[in-house]
Each structure stands twice: as structure tokens, then as C-alpha cells.
Amino acid sequence: MKNCGLIGRNIRYSRSPEIHNKYYKDNDIQFNYKIFNIDNEKELEYFMQNVKNNNIIGFNVTIPYKEKILQYLDEIIYPASIIGAVNTILVDDKKFIGYNTDYYGFIDSLKEHQIQNIDKKHILILGNGGSAKAVYTALIDLGVKYIDVAGRNLKNIEQDFLYAKNILNIKSKIDLHQYDMLINCTPLGNTNNNILPMELENYKEDLVIYDLNYSPPKSKLLCLGESKGLKVVNGEAMLIAQAIHSIDIWKSKVKE
């Protein structure tokens, strides 16, 4: 039995163990998935120093370590190498290899929710962390030409989102009328921070609101959007899809 799991801070709410262990049971995969709650960077360093001694074949990474984990990796596979953030690690015999399955999970989730003609949409991304970078890179690769990014650190956004049309302060009032899709990539809205990341004013009637948060199933942003008759999507489909991509990576090592 090989161990795997999820590292992050305040992640006991995560549905990943439920999703992974059910998939392992249904598909006769000899893995066991659990939570590794890591409170600070000192604990992260300790975890990485000892991970190879605990029969761990790989693990997923979530907030706030998707970028901090890079310093421990020996190899980074595309598109993680472009995104600059990793959410899946393969523990090889001699090295740590980083992947980004959020990228593929997001693309798969668009198909799951029948969000079509994405390349023709004008999109606003909220946030500039690891998840936002994965979504942004996926949208660029899908041919989207009009992407704006709103966050708090405008200098970092300028450096990391080179093809963004506009860089906005998330705290300022944003005119939504120009957007076809709003994607919340911040933790604002999850179980630990169930607050509204922005108000919904002056929006298109067919605006799609996608909140990557999945716990609770309907964040305050999604509840507000639904009350206004808008199409709303949470991050569950993306979570499941990226999990399956992660599992395929770990299974490939077992087959060697």
C-alpha cells in the first residue's frame, strides 16, 4: 500500500480524501490518501525532508504552498514550468517532480459544464496565486485573447500575467458589463473564508460565474449570482478532474 495525500494550511474541510479513496477502492488501486495539514514553512521543510521515509508515492499541494513548494523540486513538468505553481508532486526514488493538474482539471471542467466558445469570451480572473496562474495559462492555451486579472499585488500581477489586457485592484469597484465570465481563484468564499470577494453590479445577463471554491458547495458569490438568475459553477468538477490526472501520474510510477 502506497501513501499519498494533500498538503496545505487549514484544509481539514477538503473532500480530496473522500474522492481519492473512493476512486482507489472502485478501481482496485493500492493507494491510501490522507490530509497533511501544514501550518507554516518550517513544517513544510520538515515534511519535505522526511517524505521519502514514509512510503509516500506522491501528494497534492494547495493553498498556500503551490508556489513555495517549488524550491524543493528537482524537476518541473509543463505546464507547471510555465505556470510557476505546482499542485501535484511525484516522489521518485531520487527526486521530487512537480506537475500542475489544476490546468487540466480546469479545462475538463469547462467541458463538464458545457461552457463553450471559451476563446471568444472576455474573462475576469479574481486572484493572482497558484490557482489563478493555472486557470490563466489554460485560458491562454485555449485561445482566449481578452483576460483581465484583479488582485491586491498589482506589481506581481504585471510580472506573472504578461498577456493580461487589464490589471485591476480587486478592492476597487469593477465594471462587470464587459465580461462574459468571472472566475474566482481566491480563497475568499471557501469554508475558512466564506465572504464575498466582490459585489455584482452592472453585469451582462448571460454572465457565467465560476468559483473554484467547492466547500461550501455554494459560496456567497455563487448564491448572489444564482439569486440574479446567472449561471454559476463551483470547483467540484475541477477538483475531481485534477485528482484523476494526479492519480494517473502516481500510477505511472508504480507500473515502472
Phi and psi restraints in degrees (value plus and minus 20) as a CYANA .aco file:
   2 LYS   PHI    -116.5   -76.5
   2 LYS   PSI     122.8   162.8
   3 ASN   PHI    -115.1   -75.1
   3 ASN   PSI     128.1   168.1
   4 CYS   PHI    -173.2  -133.2
   4 CYS   PSI     155.9   195.9
   5 GLY   PHI     153.9   193.9
   5 GLY   PSI    -180.9  -140.9
   6 LEU   PHI    -148.9  -108.9
   6 LEU   PSI     109.5   149.5
   7 ILE   PHI    -128.5   -88.5
   7 ILE   PSI     123.6   163.6
   8 GLY   PHI     153.5   193.5
   8 GLY   PSI    -197.8  -157.8
   9 ARG   PHI    -131.2   -91.2
   9 ARG   PSI     112.4   152.4
  10 ASN   PHI      34.7    74.7
  10 ASN   PSI      34.3    74.3
  11 ILE   PHI    -136.3   -96.3
  11 ILE   PSI       1.4    41.4
  12 ARG   PHI     -86.1   -46.1
  12 ARG   PSI     -37.5     2.5
  13 TYR   PHI     -96.6   -56.6
  13 TYR   PSI     -32.1     7.9
  14 SER   PHI     -79.2   -39.2
  14 SER   PSI     121.2   161.2
  15 ARG   PHI    -111.3   -71.3
  15 ARG   PSI     -18.7    21.3
  16 SER   PHI     -78.5   -38.5
  16 SER   PSI     -65.2   -25.2
  17 PRO   PHI     -78.1   -38.1
  17 PRO   PSI     -61.7   -21.7
  18 GLU   PHI     -80.6   -40.6
  18 GLU   PSI     -67.1   -27.1
  19 ILE   PHI     -86.9   -46.9
  19 ILE   PSI     -68.2   -28.2
  20 HIS   PHI     -85.5   -45.5
  20 HIS   PSI     -71.3   -31.3
  21 ASN   PHI     -86.9   -46.9
  21 ASN   PSI     -51.5   -11.5
  22 LYS   PHI     -85.8   -45.8
  22 LYS   PSI     -63.3   -23.3
  23 TYR   PHI     -82.6   -42.6
  23 TYR   PSI     -61.4   -21.4
  24 TYR   PHI     -82.9   -42.9
  24 TYR   PSI     -63.8   -23.8
  25 LYS   PHI     -84.9   -44.9
  25 LYS   PSI     -65.0   -25.0
  26 ASP   PHI     -86.6   -46.6
  26 ASP   PSI     -46.6    -6.6
  27 ASN   PHI    -133.5   -93.5
  27 ASN   PSI      -5.9    34.1
  28 ASP   PHI      32.3    72.3
  28 ASP   PSI      30.9    70.9
  29 ILE   PHI    -125.4   -85.4
  29 ILE   PSI     108.6   148.6
  30 GLN   PHI    -106.9   -66.9
  30 GLN   PSI      41.4    81.4
  31 PHE   PHI    -141.0  -101.0
  31 PHE   PSI     134.4   174.4
  32 ASN   PHI    -150.7  -110.7
  32 ASN   PSI     107.3   147.3
  33 TYR   PHI    -131.9   -91.9
  33 TYR   PSI     113.6   153.6
  34 LYS   PHI    -166.1  -126.1
  34 LYS   PSI     151.5   191.5
  35 ILE   PHI    -109.2   -69.2
  35 ILE   PSI     114.1   154.1
  36 PHE   PHI    -137.1   -97.1
  36 PHE   PSI      72.4   112.4
  37 ASN   PHI     -98.6   -58.6
  37 ASN   PSI      99.2   139.2
  38 ILE   PHI    -139.2   -99.2
  38 ILE   PSI      98.0   138.0
  39 ASP   PHI    -104.1   -64.1
  39 ASP   PSI     -43.7    -3.7
  40 ASN   PHI    -176.4  -136.4
  40 ASN   PSI     155.8   195.8
  41 GLU   PHI     -90.4   -50.4
  41 GLU   PSI     -46.9    -6.9
  42 LYS   PHI     -84.0   -44.0
  42 LYS   PSI     -62.6   -22.6
  43 GLU   PHI     -88.2   -48.2
  43 GLU   PSI     -54.1   -14.1
  44 LEU   PHI     -82.8   -42.8
  44 LEU   PSI     -64.9   -24.9
  45 GLU   PHI     -80.2   -40.2
  45 GLU   PSI     -64.5   -24.5
  46 TYR   PHI     -81.8   -41.8
  46 TYR   PSI     -63.7   -23.7
  47 PHE   PHI     -79.3   -39.3
  47 PHE   PSI     -66.6   -26.6
  48 MET   PHI     -87.7   -47.7
  48 MET   PSI     -51.5   -11.5
  49 GLN   PHI     -90.4   -50.4
  49 GLN   PSI     -46.0    -6.0
  50 ASN   PHI    -132.4   -92.4
  50 ASN   PSI     -22.8    17.2
  51 VAL   PHI     -81.8   -41.8
  51 VAL   PSI     -54.8   -14.8
  52 LYS   PHI     -93.6   -53.6
  52 LYS   PSI     -31.2     8.8
  53 ASN   PHI    -112.5   -72.5
  53 ASN   PSI     -19.2    20.8
  54 ASN   PHI    -138.7   -98.7
  54 ASN   PSI       4.5    44.5
  55 ASN   PHI      36.4    76.4
  55 ASN   PSI      14.2    54.2
  56 ILE   PHI    -114.2   -74.2
  56 ILE   PSI     100.0   140.0
  57 ILE   PHI    -104.6   -64.6
  57 ILE   PSI     -44.1    -4.1
  58 GLY   PHI     158.7   198.7
  58 GLY   PSI     151.2   191.2
  59 PHE   PHI    -178.4  -138.4
  59 PHE   PSI     137.1   177.1
  60 ASN   PHI    -113.8   -73.8
  60 ASN   PSI     139.7   179.7
  61 VAL   PHI    -149.7  -109.7
  61 VAL   PSI     112.5   152.5
  62 THR   PHI    -151.1  -111.1
  62 THR   PSI    -192.2  -152.2
  63 ILE   PHI     -72.1   -32.1
  63 ILE   PSI     112.2   152.2
  64 PRO   PHI    -130.3   -90.3
  64 PRO   PSI      12.9    52.9
  65 TYR   PHI    -130.6   -90.6
  65 TYR   PSI     -14.0    26.0
  66 LYS   PHI     -84.1   -44.1
  66 LYS   PSI     -46.4    -6.4
  67 GLU   PHI    -121.2   -81.2
  67 GLU   PSI     -57.0   -17.0
  68 LYS   PHI     -83.6   -43.6
  68 LYS   PSI     -47.2    -7.2
  69 ILE   PHI     -89.0   -49.0
  69 ILE   PSI     -38.7     1.3
  70 LEU   PHI     -78.6   -38.6
  70 LEU   PSI     -54.5   -14.5
  71 GLN   PHI     -84.7   -44.7
  71 GLN   PSI     -37.6     2.4
  72 TYR   PHI    -117.0   -77.0
  72 TYR   PSI     -23.2    16.8
  73 LEU   PHI    -112.2   -72.2
  73 LEU   PSI     125.8   165.8
  74 ASP   PHI    -114.1   -74.1
  74 ASP   PSI     -44.5    -4.5
  75 GLU   PHI    -171.1  -131.1
  75 GLU   PSI     121.4   161.4
  76 ILE   PHI    -147.2  -107.2
  76 ILE   PSI     103.9   143.9
  77 ILE   PHI    -115.2   -75.2
  77 ILE   PSI     122.4   162.4
  78 TYR   PHI     -78.9   -38.9
  78 TYR   PSI     120.4   160.4
  79 PRO   PHI    -109.6   -69.6
  79 PRO   PSI     -17.5    22.5
  80 ALA   PHI     -78.3   -38.3
  80 ALA   PSI     -53.5   -13.5
  81 SER   PHI     -85.0   -45.0
  81 SER   PSI     -49.2    -9.2
  82 ILE   PHI    -107.1   -67.1
  82 ILE   PSI     -60.1   -20.1
  83 ILE   PHI     -86.8   -46.8
  83 ILE   PSI     -58.4   -18.4
  84 GLY   PHI      60.8   100.8
  84 GLY   PSI       2.1    42.1
  85 ALA   PHI    -171.3  -131.3
  85 ALA   PSI     126.0   166.0
  86 VAL   PHI    -147.7  -107.7
  86 VAL   PSI     117.8   157.8
  87 ASN   PHI    -143.2  -103.2
  87 ASN   PSI     -20.8    19.2
  88 THR   PHI    -159.5  -119.5
  88 THR   PSI     110.6   150.6
  89 ILE   PHI    -139.8   -99.8
  89 ILE   PSI     113.8   153.8
  90 LEU   PHI    -121.5   -81.5
  90 LEU   PSI     105.2   145.2
  91 VAL   PHI    -112.3   -72.3
  91 VAL   PSI      80.7   120.7
  92 ASP   PHI    -105.6   -65.6
  92 ASP   PSI     154.0   194.0
  93 ASP   PHI     -80.1   -40.1
  93 ASP   PSI     -57.7   -17.7
  94 LYS   PHI    -140.9  -100.9
  94 LYS   PSI     -23.6    16.4
  95 LYS   PHI    -174.3  -134.3
  95 LYS   PSI     144.9   184.9
  96 PHE   PHI    -124.2   -84.2
  96 PHE   PSI     108.7   148.7
  97 ILE   PHI    -137.1   -97.1
  97 ILE   PSI     107.5   147.5
  98 GLY   PHI    -122.6   -82.6
  98 GLY   PSI     120.1   160.1
  99 TYR   PHI    -152.0  -112.0
  99 TYR   PSI     144.9   184.9
 100 ASN   PHI    -146.6  -106.6
 100 ASN   PSI      80.0   120.0
 101 THR   PHI    -110.5   -70.5
 101 THR   PSI     -29.2    10.8
 102 ASP   PHI     -78.4   -38.4
 102 ASP   PSI     -59.6   -19.6
 103 TYR   PHI     -74.0   -34.0
 103 TYR   PSI     -71.8   -31.8
 104 TYR   PHI     -92.7   -52.7
 104 TYR   PSI     -56.4   -16.4
 105 GLY   PHI     -83.3   -43.3
 105 GLY   PSI     -58.7   -18.7
 106 PHE   PHI     -85.6   -45.6
 106 PHE   PSI     -65.6   -25.6
 107 ILE   PHI     -80.9   -40.9
 107 ILE   PSI     -64.0   -24.0
 108 ASP   PHI     -82.6   -42.6
 108 ASP   PSI     -56.3   -16.3
 109 SER   PHI     -88.9   -48.9
 109 SER   PSI     -50.8   -10.8
 110 LEU   PHI     -82.6   -42.6
 110 LEU   PSI     -61.3   -21.3
 111 LYS   PHI     -86.5   -46.5
 111 LYS   PSI     -61.9   -21.9
 112 GLU   PHI     -78.1   -38.1
 112 GLU   PSI     -59.5   -19.5
 113 HIS   PHI    -116.8   -76.8
 113 HIS   PSI      -9.9    30.1
 114 GLN   PHI      34.8    74.8
 114 GLN   PSI      22.7    62.7
 115 ILE   PHI    -109.8   -69.8
 115 ILE   PSI      85.0   125.0
 116 GLN   PHI    -127.5   -87.5
 116 GLN   PSI     148.4   188.4
 117 ASN   PHI      32.8    72.8
 117 ASN   PSI      20.6    60.6
 118 ILE   PHI     -81.2   -41.2
 118 ILE   PSI     -50.4   -10.4
 119 ASP   PHI     -87.4   -47.4
 119 ASP   PSI     -37.7     2.3
 120 LYS   PHI    -117.4   -77.4
 120 LYS   PSI     -19.3    20.7
 121 LYS   PHI    -111.5   -71.5
 121 LYS   PSI     130.7   170.7
 122 HIS   PHI    -119.4   -79.4
 122 HIS   PSI      99.5   139.5
 123 ILE   PHI    -141.2  -101.2
 123 ILE   PSI     119.7   159.7
 124 LEU   PHI    -132.3   -92.3
 124 LEU   PSI     102.5   142.5
 125 ILE   PHI    -120.2   -80.2
 125 ILE   PSI     109.8   149.8
 126 LEU   PHI    -118.5   -78.5
 126 LEU   PSI     102.8   142.8
 127 GLY   PHI      87.9   127.9
 127 GLY   PSI     137.8   177.8
 128 ASN   PHI    -160.5  -120.5
 128 ASN   PSI       7.6    47.6
 129 GLY   PHI    -107.4   -67.4
 129 GLY   PSI    -182.6  -142.6
 130 GLY   PHI     -80.5   -40.5
 130 GLY   PSI     -61.5   -21.5
 131 SER   PHI     -87.1   -47.1
 131 SER   PSI     -60.8   -20.8
 132 ALA   PHI     -82.0   -42.0
 132 ALA   PSI     -60.0   -20.0
 133 LYS   PHI     -84.6   -44.6
 133 LYS   PSI     -59.5   -19.5
 134 ALA   PHI     -85.5   -45.5
 134 ALA   PSI     -65.3   -25.3
 135 VAL   PHI     -83.5   -43.5
 135 VAL   PSI     -64.9   -24.9
 136 TYR   PHI     -79.3   -39.3
 136 TYR   PSI     -67.3   -27.3
 137 THR   PHI     -84.3   -44.3
 137 THR   PSI     -59.7   -19.7
 138 ALA   PHI     -82.2   -42.2
 138 ALA   PSI     -63.8   -23.8
 139 LEU   PHI     -83.7   -43.7
 139 LEU   PSI     -61.5   -21.5
 140 ILE   PHI     -80.1   -40.1
 140 ILE   PSI     -65.7   -25.7
 141 ASP   PHI     -88.2   -48.2
 141 ASP   PSI     -43.6    -3.6
 142 LEU   PHI    -104.4   -64.4
 142 LEU   PSI     -21.0    19.0
 143 GLY   PHI      73.1   113.1
 143 GLY   PSI      -7.4    32.6
 144 VAL   PHI     -92.8   -52.8
 144 VAL   PSI     108.6   148.6
 145 LYS   PHI    -123.4   -83.4
 145 LYS   PSI     -38.6     1.4
 146 TYR   PHI    -138.8   -98.8
 146 TYR   PSI      72.7   112.7
 147 ILE   PHI    -146.3  -106.3
 147 ILE   PSI     103.9   143.9
 148 ASP   PHI    -127.7   -87.7
 148 ASP   PSI     130.3   170.3
 149 VAL   PHI    -147.7  -107.7
 149 VAL   PSI     110.3   150.3
 150 ALA   PHI    -137.5   -97.5
 150 ALA   PSI     109.8   149.8
 151 GLY   PHI    -178.0  -138.0
 151 GLY   PSI    -189.5  -149.5
 152 ARG   PHI    -116.4   -76.4
 152 ARG   PSI     -57.2   -17.2
 153 ASN   PHI    -117.7   -77.7
 153 ASN   PSI      71.7   111.7
 154 LEU   PHI     -87.0   -47.0
 154 LEU   PSI     -52.7   -12.7
 155 LYS   PHI     -85.2   -45.2
 155 LYS   PSI     -62.1   -22.1
 156 ASN   PHI     -84.5   -44.5
 156 ASN   PSI     -58.3   -18.3
 157 ILE   PHI     -83.4   -43.4
 157 ILE   PSI     -62.1   -22.1
 158 GLU   PHI     -79.2   -39.2
 158 GLU   PSI     -57.3   -17.3
 159 GLN   PHI     -96.5   -56.5
 159 GLN   PSI     -57.5   -17.5
 160 ASP   PHI    -116.0   -76.0
 160 ASP   PSI     -40.9    -0.9
 161 PHE   PHI    -140.4  -100.4
 161 PHE   PSI      51.4    91.4
 162 LEU   PHI     -84.5   -44.5
 162 LEU   PSI     -48.8    -8.8
 163 TYR   PHI    -121.2   -81.2
 163 TYR   PSI     -10.6    29.4
 164 ALA   PHI     -85.0   -45.0
 164 ALA   PSI     116.0   156.0
 165 LYS   PHI     -91.2   -51.2
 165 LYS   PSI     -63.0   -23.0
 166 ASN   PHI    -158.2  -118.2
 166 ASN   PSI     122.5   162.5
 167 ILE   PHI    -134.2   -94.2
 167 ILE   PSI     103.7   143.7
 168 LEU   PHI    -142.1  -102.1
 168 LEU   PSI     133.0   173.0
 169 ASN   PHI    -103.8   -63.8
 169 ASN   PSI      99.7   139.7
 170 ILE   PHI     -83.4   -43.4
 170 ILE   PSI     -40.9    -0.9
 171 LYS   PHI    -103.9   -63.9
 171 LYS   PSI     -32.3     7.7
 172 SER   PHI    -107.1   -67.1
 172 SER   PSI     146.6   186.6
 173 LYS   PHI     -96.9   -56.9
 173 LYS   PSI     103.2   143.2
 174 ILE   PHI    -131.7   -91.7
 174 ILE   PSI     109.1   149.1
 175 ASP   PHI     -98.1   -58.1
 175 ASP   PSI      93.5   133.5
 176 LEU   PHI    -108.2   -68.2
 176 LEU   PSI     -25.3    14.7
 177 HIS   PHI     -83.6   -43.6
 177 HIS   PSI     -42.7    -2.7
 178 GLN   PHI    -104.4   -64.4
 178 GLN   PSI     -28.1    11.9
 179 TYR   PHI    -121.4   -81.4
 179 TYR   PSI     122.9   162.9
 180 ASP   PHI    -113.8   -73.8
 180 ASP   PSI     -41.8    -1.8
 181 MET   PHI    -170.6  -130.6
 181 MET   PSI     116.3   156.3
 182 LEU   PHI    -137.8   -97.8
 182 LEU   PSI     104.4   144.4
 183 ILE   PHI    -140.4  -100.4
 183 ILE   PSI      94.3   134.3
 184 ASN   PHI    -108.3   -68.3
 184 ASN   PSI      91.3   131.3
 185 CYS   PHI    -129.0   -89.0
 185 CYS   PSI      -6.6    33.4
 186 THR   PHI    -112.0   -72.0
 186 THR   PSI     143.1   183.1
 187 PRO   PHI     -97.2   -57.2
 187 PRO   PSI     -21.2    18.8
 188 LEU   PHI     -89.6   -49.6
 188 LEU   PSI      89.0   129.0
 189 GLY   PHI     107.7   147.7
 189 GLY   PSI     -34.6     5.4
 190 ASN   PHI    -101.2   -61.2
 190 ASN   PSI     159.0   199.0
 191 THR   PHI     -77.4   -37.4
 191 THR   PSI     -55.0   -15.0
 192 ASN   PHI     -99.8   -59.8
 192 ASN   PSI     -41.1    -1.1
 193 ASN   PHI    -160.5  -120.5
 193 ASN   PSI      35.7    75.7
 194 ASN   PHI     -97.8   -57.8
 194 ASN   PSI      51.2    91.2
 195 ILE   PHI    -147.1  -107.1
 195 ILE   PSI     145.6   185.6
 196 LEU   PHI    -103.1   -63.1
 196 LEU   PSI     101.4   141.4
 197 PRO   PHI     -92.5   -52.5
 197 PRO   PSI     -45.3    -5.3
 198 MET   PHI    -184.6  -144.6
 198 MET   PSI     139.1   179.1
 199 GLU   PHI    -100.7   -60.7
 199 GLU   PSI     136.0   176.0
 200 LEU   PHI    -127.1   -87.1
 200 LEU   PSI      84.7   124.7
 201 GLU   PHI    -157.7  -117.7
 201 GLU   PSI     124.9   164.9
 202 ASN   PHI      34.7    74.7
 202 ASN   PSI      34.0    74.0
 203 TYR   PHI    -129.4   -89.4
 203 TYR   PSI     141.7   181.7
 204 LYS   PHI     -92.2   -52.2
 204 LYS   PSI     131.1   171.1
 205 GLU   PHI     -88.2   -48.2
 205 GLU   PSI     -43.3    -3.3
 206 ASP   PHI    -126.6   -86.6
 206 ASP   PSI       1.7    41.7
 207 LEU   PHI     -79.9   -39.9
 207 LEU   PSI     113.4   153.4
 208 VAL   PHI    -121.0   -81.0
 208 VAL   PSI     109.5   149.5
 209 ILE   PHI    -130.9   -90.9
 209 ILE   PSI      99.9   139.9
 210 TYR   PHI    -137.4   -97.4
 210 TYR   PSI      96.5   136.5
 211 ASP   PHI    -129.9   -89.9
 211 ASP   PSI      96.2   136.2
 212 LEU   PHI     -83.2   -43.2
 212 LEU   PSI     -40.9    -0.9
 213 ASN   PHI     -86.7   -46.7
 213 ASN   PSI     124.1   164.1
 214 TYR   PHI    -148.0  -108.0
 214 TYR   PSI     -26.8    13.2
 215 SER   PHI    -153.1  -113.1
 215 SER   PSI      89.5   129.5
 216 PRO   PHI     -91.5   -51.5
 216 PRO   PSI     141.9   181.9
 217 PRO   PHI     -77.2   -37.2
 217 PRO   PSI     -51.5   -11.5
 218 LYS   PHI    -147.0  -107.0
 218 LYS   PSI      86.0   126.0
 219 SER   PHI     -90.0   -50.0
 219 SER   PSI     153.0   193.0
 220 LYS   PHI     -81.3   -41.3
 220 LYS   PSI     -54.5   -14.5
 221 LEU   PHI     -84.0   -44.0
 221 LEU   PSI     -64.8   -24.8
 222 LEU   PHI     -89.3   -49.3
 222 LEU   PSI     -58.5   -18.5
 223 CYS   PHI     -82.2   -42.2
 223 CYS   PSI     -61.8   -21.8
 224 LEU   PHI     -85.4   -45.4
 224 LEU   PSI     -64.7   -24.7
 225 GLY   PHI     -81.8   -41.8
 225 GLY   PSI     -62.9   -22.9
 226 GLU   PHI     -83.8   -43.8
 226 GLU   PSI     -57.6   -17.6
 227 SER   PHI     -85.8   -45.8
 227 SER   PSI     -41.6    -1.6
 228 LYS   PHI    -116.6   -76.6
 228 LYS   PSI     -13.6    26.4
 229 GLY   PHI      61.6   101.6
 229 GLY   PSI      -1.8    38.2
 230 LEU   PHI    -110.9   -70.9
 230 LEU   PSI     135.7   175.7
 231 LYS   PHI     -93.4   -53.4
 231 LYS   PSI     106.0   146.0
 232 VAL   PHI    -144.6  -104.6
 232 VAL   PSI     125.9   165.9
 233 VAL   PHI    -158.4  -118.4
 233 VAL   PSI     113.9   153.9
 234 ASN   PHI    -122.2   -82.2
 234 ASN   PSI    -198.9  -158.9
 235 GLY   PHI    -108.1   -68.1
 235 GLY   PSI      -8.5    31.5
 236 GLU   PHI     -84.5   -44.5
 236 GLU   PSI     -64.8   -24.8
 237 ALA   PHI     -82.3   -42.3
 237 ALA   PSI     -59.3   -19.3
 238 MET   PHI     -85.0   -45.0
 238 MET   PSI     -62.4   -22.4
 239 LEU   PHI     -77.9   -37.9
 239 LEU   PSI     -67.9   -27.9
 240 ILE   PHI     -86.9   -46.9
 240 ILE   PSI     -63.5   -23.5
 241 ALA   PHI     -85.0   -45.0
 241 ALA   PSI     -63.6   -23.6
 242 GLN   PHI     -87.4   -47.4
 242 GLN   PSI     -51.7   -11.7
 243 ALA   PHI     -82.7   -42.7
 243 ALA   PSI     -64.8   -24.8
 244 ILE   PHI     -84.5   -44.5
 244 ILE   PSI     -59.6   -19.6
 245 HIS   PHI     -82.7   -42.7
 245 HIS   PSI     -58.9   -18.9
 246 SER   PHI     -83.5   -43.5
 246 SER   PSI     -64.9   -24.9
 247 ILE   PHI     -80.4   -40.4
 247 ILE   PSI     -61.4   -21.4
 248 ASP   PHI     -80.9   -40.9
 248 ASP   PSI     -56.8   -16.8
 249 ILE   PHI     -85.4   -45.4
 249 ILE   PSI     -66.1   -26.1
 250 TRP   PHI     -88.7   -48.7
 250 TRP   PSI     -57.8   -17.8
 251 LYS   PHI     -83.1   -43.1
 251 LYS   PSI     -55.0   -15.0
 252 SER   PHI     -82.0   -42.0
 252 SER   PSI     -52.6   -12.6
 253 LYS   PHI     -90.5   -50.5
 253 LYS   PSI     -59.3   -19.3
 254 VAL   PHI     -83.0   -43.0
 254 VAL   PSI     -55.1   -15.1
 255 LYS   PHI     -95.3   -55.3
 255 LYS   PSI     -33.9     6.1
